Amino acid sequence: MQLVDISRKKERISASYNIEANSKNKNIRELHMDIGDFKKDYQPITNIIKDGKGDLVADSNSILPRWRNHFSQLLNVLGVKVDRRTEIHTPGPPSVLRSTWILKS
C-alpha cells in the first residue's frame, strides 16, 4: 500500500511540473488537458448514508442492513404481495388475419 502511495505522489508531482511548464510556455491546450487530468486523478470515496431516522451512518456494518431495509420497504409496499405472474393473450388466427388485412389495406 505504501508503494502505491509513493508512486501516486510522484505522478502528481510530475503532473504539477507539467502544468507549470505548459503555463510558462503558453501551451494552452496542453495546460488545460493536464489540469483536467490532474482534477480527475483525485476522486474521494464517500460511504455515508442516512438511516431511517435521518442520522448519517458511515459504518459498513450498518450500511448493508440499511440498504436491505430500504429495498424491502420499497418493494413490499404496505406488506402487499404482488402477483408476478402475467398472462399473455395471443390473438387467435382469425383476429391475426383480420389485423393484417386491415393493416395492408
DAVEN-V216260 format. One record per pair of residues at least 24 apart in sequence whose C-alpha atoms are under 7 Angstrom apart, sorted by the first residue. I is the first residue (numbers start at 1). J is the second residue. Records with the same first field share a line. If there is no record, write none. Layout:
BEGIN
I->J  J
END
This chain:
BEGIN
none
END
